[in-house]
Amino acid sequence: MAETAQPIKPTPLVQPAQPGAPAAASVPQSTKQPFPKKRRGWIMAVLGIFLLLALFYLANTVVPRVLLYFSQASNAPGEFSLGNSYVFGSPLVAQANGQDKIRVTAFLLDDKGRGVPGRQIELAVKAKKGGESVLPQIKAVQALSDNFGRVVFELVSTVEGQFVAAASISGLEFPQAVTLTFR
């Protein structure tokens, strides 16, 4: 016959008072957890709300200040790093109808990646293969760099072809150029 295990009963820390013995200070025994399940749920909910509010505060106050610091203009006006500066176009393909525009944006940055304001950027366009005699028209939307180091140009063309747009400052070309297509 197999014996069944009997549950072990906890022994109380303080023995119950014997009849007729002086009353001793008794320590209440509690088998309950520090917080009942209902209270634990409320405590977790309040803690969760507190954490969400803390994250909201950080996201709306601390993070924008950090981003603003890193995106502000350089303290030394005029110093720039062509290695950090870049050019891109959007869209890269447009209709050669004289109306569809391709926007070329260049960012002039310093060695810390911050924009260099107040500098004149030039944009030059040449045919990629060298056959087209008519080049796209360039309109400087914003030729002086702003606090982010950004300059913006728009190009339109009535002639189909592929063209290369290169930005430069004081005769120094940006490290990359953008290939644009008018169809």
N, C-alpha and C positions, 0 to 999 in steps of 0.2 A: 504494500500500500504506500502510495506517495504522500508525503507530508506537504501540507499547504503552508506557505509562509504567512505568518501573522504580521500585520502592520506594527511597526514600532511606534509606541506612544511617546511623545516628548515628555520629559520630566520637568515639572515646574521648577523655576529657579528659587522660588520662595515656598517653603512648605506651608500649607494652610495651618492657621492657628488651631491649637488643641483647645477643646472646651475647658474653660477655667483658667487658661494661660493668659498672661498679659498680652494685649494686642500689639503686634509688631508692625512696623511700617511695611506695607506690602508694595511691591512693584507690580503695577498692572501688566499683565501679559497680553501682548497683542500678536495675533497671528496675521493681522492685516498688513498689507504693504503700505509704504509711506503715503501714497496717494491712491485713493480708490480709482477704479477704472473710469468712472464718469469724470472724475476730476482730472485724470491723466489726459483724457481726450481734450478737455477744455484748456489745460495747460499747454498741450502740444499746439492747439489752434492759436492760442495767444502768442506763443513763441514763434510760430510760423508767420503770423501777421507782423510781428516785430521784425523778423528777419527780412520780410518783403519790404517793409518800410525803410529799413536800413539800406537795402540794395537800391531802392528807388532814390533815396537821398544821395547815395554815392554816385549813381548813374547820372543824376541831374545837377550835381554840384562839383564833385571832385573830378570826375572823368572829363567833363568839358573844359575845365581849367587846365588840365594836363594837355589835352589835345590842342587847346588854344596856344599854350606855350610853345609846343613843337611846330605849330603851323604859322606862327607869327614871323614877321620879317626879321631878317638878320639885323643885329645891332650895328654891324659895320657896313654902312651903305656902300654899294658899289662892288663889294667882294662877292664873287660867284664861283661856282664850281661847275664846269661843263660836264664833268663826269657824273654829277648828280642830276643835272638838268635833262629834260626829255621833251619829245615832240610826239603828238599823235593826231590822227585825223579821224573824223566821223561824219558821215559814212565814208567808206573807202571807195565806193562806186556810186556814180550819179549819172543822170542823163545829160547828154551834151546838147541841151536845148537853150542854154543861156539863162535858165531860171533856177534849175536844181543846184543847190549849194553843197559844197563839202567844207566842213569847218575844220580848220587846223589850229590846234591849241598847243602852245609851248609853255613849259614851266621852267623859269630860271631860278635855280636853287643854290644855296651856299653849301659849304662842306658839312653842315649839320642837317641838311635836308630842309631848311627853312627858306621861304620865298624871299627873293631880293626885289624890292619895289623900285619903281621909278626909272627903270632902264628901258632904252629903246631897242626893240628886237626887230630884225628884218627877216623877211621870208622871201626866198628865191625859188622859182619853179623852172625846171627844164624838162625837156622831153626825155623819156626813159631810153628810147632807141635812137633819138637824134634826128628824126625825119620831119617832125611837125614844125612848121614855121610860126604857127599861131599858137601861143601859150594861153593857158587859162588866165582870166582876170583875177587879180588879188585885191580884196578889200580889207583894210585893217579895221576890224571892229574895235580892237583895243590893242594898240601898238606899244603903249607904255605898260610895263609890268606893274601889277597891283600888289597888295600886301602878301599875296600867296605866290608872287612871282609869275603870275599867269598873263599871257598875251593871247589874243584870239584873232584869227584871220578867216575870211570866207573866200572860197574860190568858185567861180562859175566858168563854163566853157561852152563854146558853140562848135568846137572841134573834138572829134573822138580821138582817144589815145590814152596812153599811160604816161603819167608825169611824176617826177620826183620833186617833193617840196622839202627844202632844207632851211632851218632857222639858223640865224647867226647873230652875234652881238660883237660889235667893234671889229668886224672882219673874222671873228673866230666862229667856226661852225659847230653846232650841237653835234654830239657823237652819232646820232642816228637821224635818218631822214624818213619821210613817209612816201610810199608809192600810192598814187591816186589814179583812178581810172574813170574816164568819161566815155559813155557809150552813146 
